Structures are given as C-alpha cells and as structure tokens.
Amino acid sequence: MGHIIINNLCKEYIDRRRVSRKPDGSRQAGTAIPVLDNVNLEFFDGELVCILGPSGCGKSTMLNIVAGFSEPTSGNVLINDKQITGPSADNIFVFQQNGLLPWMTVWQNVELGLRHIQDIEEKHEKIQEHIDMVGLENFERHYPYQLSGGMKRRAELARALVVNPDVLIMDEPFTGLDFLTHMKMREEVVNMHHLFGKSILIVTHDIDDALIMGDRVVVMSDRPAKVELNQKIEFSHPRSFVKQLGLRRLREDTFLMLGVSHAV
C-alpha cells in the first residue's frame, strides 16, 4: 500500500542573517522565509508521480517531509492513514547524489536493507534476485568506484527495492548521467514500476522525463510553492511526443506554465 495524502502543508525556514522587526518595533535576528504554501495533494496506491517546478521552489523540501527527514511548519502527511513523524523503512528515499557506501561492494550495499533477515539462504536469494533484476549480474563484487554512473543508479534501485517499500521517493534520479544512460534509466524506472506496482514520487527538472514516465504530473509554482497543475496522464506506455498529439500539447502547455515560451 502506498496511498499518500498531503494536507495543508506549509514549510518555512529562518534566515538568521536577516533582521526583522517585531510588532512592538523591536528588532530580532532571523526572518521567516516561506518555502511551501498550503500544499494539498493526494496520490493513490501504485501511482508514479513526477513533480516539476522552478529550481529552489521547494520540491525536494516537500519530498523530505514526505520521507520523514524534515518536519513541516504546519500541516501533515499521511501514508496509508498514518501520519509521518520520521523516516521509515516503508518509505525509501533515493537521493540526488550517489548514495552507495563506497567501502562496500554492490552485494553488500544491497544487503543493507535485509539485515533483519536471519535465514542466510533466503537473504542471498533476495539479494541476487534484485541485482539480476537491474542487470548487474557479474558485478556483485565490484565497488562503486568501479561502476559507471548508470550502474550506480541501478545498484541504488536494487538496494531500494529489495526492502519492498510501500513508497519509493527519488530526487533528480538521473542527475549527471550521459544522454543514453539517462534514457535507459528512464526506461528502467518505468519497467520497474510496471513490475512492482509501487507508489513512486520523482522530483525532476526535466519536463520530458515527467511526461514520459508519470501516471500523474504535478507542477509547483515558484517559492513559496503552490500546486499549479495536478494532471493525470492517460496515455499508455511507451509514450511518444511524435505519435501522441495530446501528449505533445501537454508538453507545450507545461513548458509555458514553467515560463518557457518555446519547447525545443
């Protein structure tokens, strides 16, 4: 289960370098900077949702709150009717930067999520199954520095999926990948989603990624972020901007919404 409800979510940070005045006229250090402004969203079990918005608008902040790494200023997040109060093994976060532990092999990194399993044979079977699933067979004993960027991302996917989480949260998962690896990883994520049916939230700056992958696309405004678009995408996979006219129109509208007058 991965039903997510975001209720009236607000988040502000205190910039202590700035000075503000209290109502009585006295000065105090620190000015509140609003990041999220009354965000309300609902994502259903098994959806792959891509979240777009200007750089620095609060997309990653929202995901950090959903994952339990940050607390909201007000409002709350419910996953499967339970309020999020901290990180959980049921909600796995794949970070923007490589999150593999460099002193561990691919096998050892994937094994981290299965420390609770005492049966060695069962544990090894699950590890090998997920390594094979992402196409890293024969690389089990390699360390992260011996892997390409795409292979590291696939190893992170295996480590995240082996835990069997309700929700998989990904922050700019294709950052730093070359074009072909980016395309392959995008296809890999869609295939993984079809295979496992997990709820997946992905923050991305890439409009094409969002429209090609997502069951739903959410567009946030500039900071303080509000929801400007919450659009279910009905087109089946594989998708094509050339063959599907409605998808091409949605792409053009999304570019305009984000302040780009010409979708190149």
N, C-alpha and C positions, 0 to 999 in steps of 0.2 A: 504494500500500500504506500502511496506517495501523494496523498491529497494535501495541498498546501493552500492556506488562507492567510493573506497579509491584510491586517486590519489597521486602518488609520495610522500607518507607520510614519513617524517623524524622527529625524535624527539631526542633531546639531553638535558642532564642535566648538570649544572655547579657544579662541586665538588670544593667547596671553601676551602677545607682543603689542596688542592694541589696547587703548584705554577708552573706556566708556563712562558715561555719567549715569548715576542713579537718579530716580525721580526727585530726590531731595537736593540734587545739584552736586553732590559729592562725586569724586572720581573713583573708579575702581579699575583694577587691571583685568583685562580679559573681555573680549567681545564675542558673543554667540554668533556663529556662522551656520545658518541652516543648510542642510545638505539634502534631506528628504522631506517633502511637504505633503503629509496626509496621503500616503500611497495606499491604495486598496486594490488588491489583485487576488484572483483565485485560479489555481492550476490544478487540473484533475489528474487522477492516478494514471500513470503511463504516458503523460504528455512530454514532448520535447519542446521546451520553450526557449526562444532566443531573445535576449534583452539588448536593445540598441539604445544609443544616446550619445550626446556630445562627450568628449573627453573630460573627465573630472566632474560629471554631473551627479554621481552617487550610485552608479550601477553596482560597482564592486562593494560599496558600503552596504547596499541592500542585501547582496548575497552573503556577506559576512554576518549580517544579522540573522538571515535565514539559517545559516550553518551553525549559529550559536557562538561565533567568535567575538561578536560585538553586541552590546545592548542598545535597544532603541531609546531615544529620549522619551517617546510616548508611543502608544500603540503596541501591537504584538503580532507574533507569527505563530500559527498553529499548523502542525503537520500531523495528519491523522488524528485530529481533535485534541492534540496535546500541545500545550504552549512550550515554545522553545526557550529554554533558560540557560543553555550551554551546549557545547559540542557533543555529538553523539555518533556512535558507530553506524547508526541507521542513516545518517546524512553525511556523505563523504564529499570532501572538497578537493578538487584537482586545481592546484594553484597555477597562476600565470607563469611563474618561473619554474624550472625543473625542480621537482620535489623529491627525486630519488636520493637516498642516502649514498654518498659517493664511496664509502668504505664497504658497502655491501654489494653483492652480485645481484643480477636480475632475480634469481631464485630467492635470495634472502630478502630482497625488497618486497617481493610478492608475499613471502611467508609472514611478513609483519602483521598482516591482517588476520592471521589464523593462529595466533599464539594461544588462543583459548582451546583449540582442538588438541586433545591428548593422544588420539589414535594417529600414530605416525603414518601408517599406510593411507588412511583417509586424507590426512593433510597433504601428503606428497601427491596424491591423485588429483586433488583440487588445484594445487599449485601448477602441476604440469598441464592440466586441462585449460587453465586460463592463459598460461604462457603460449600454448599451442593456438588458442583461440585468436590471439592478437598477432600471430605469425612470427613469434620469437623463438620457436623451437631451434635448438642447437646454439642458442645464445644464453642459456641458463646460467653459465658460469662467468659470463662477461660482467665487467664493472661498467658503471655509467660512462666513464671517460672513453670506453671502447665502443660506444654506441653512437649512431647518428642521431640527429635531433628527432626525426620521426620515430626511431626505435625507442628513444627515451620516453616519448609521449605514449607509445603503445605499452611500454612497461608500466607506466603510471596508470593507464587504463586497466591493465590486468590486476594491478595492486588494488585499485578502487573496486573493481567488480568482484574480486574474489571474496570480499566481505559480504556480498549480497545485500547492499544497502537499499533502503526504500527510495532514497533521493540521491542523485549524483549531481554535484554542483561544479561547474567548470568556468574558470575565469580566464578569458582570452586563451583558449587551449592551443591555438595554432601560432602563437607569437614566436617569431624567429625562425620559422620553418621556410624552406625554399618553396617555390610555387608548386612544383609537382608533389612534394611531400605534403604540403598543405591540402591539395586536392584529394590525395589518398587518405589522409587522416580524416578529412571531412566525410568521405565515403565510409570510412571505418566506423565513425561515430554513429552515422545513420544505420549501418548494418548492425552494430551492437544494440542500438535502441530497438530495432525490429526483433532482434533475437531475444533480448531480455525483457523488454517492455517496461523498463524502469522509468520513473519520473526523472527528467534531466533538465536542469536550468543552465543555460550557457550565456555568459556575458561576452559580447563581441562588438568590435567597431565595424566589422565587415558586413555590409547590407546583403551582399550576395550569399554569404555563408548563412545568415539568418533565414533568408527566404528559401534557400535550397534545402536546409536541414529541418527547420522548425515546423511543428504542428501548430504553433502559435508564435506570433512575434509581438513583442511589447516595445514600444518606443517611448523613451523618457525625455522630458524637456531638459533644458539647461538648469543648472543649480539655482535655487533649490528644486530638486527634481519632482515632477508630477508625471502621471501617466498621460501621454498624448495619444497613444494608439494601443489598442489591445485587440489584435486581429487574428482570428483563427484562419489557418491556411488549409484550404480544402483540396489542393492539388496533390495527387498521388506521387510517390517516388518511382523511378527517378524523375527529377524535375528539369525543365529546360526553359530558359527565358526566350529562346527562339521559337520553340514549338507551342508554348502555352502563353497565349496573348494576355490572358488575365493576370498571369504571374508577372509578365513584363510591365504591365500597367501598375501593378502594386509596387514593383521595384522603383519605377519613376516617381510615384507618389511618395514613397519612403525617402528617396533622395531629396525631394522638395521639402518634406517635413523636417529633414535634418539640415536644411539650409544650403543644399547643393542644387543649382538650377539645371544642371545638365548631367545625366547619368552616363558616364563614359564606360 
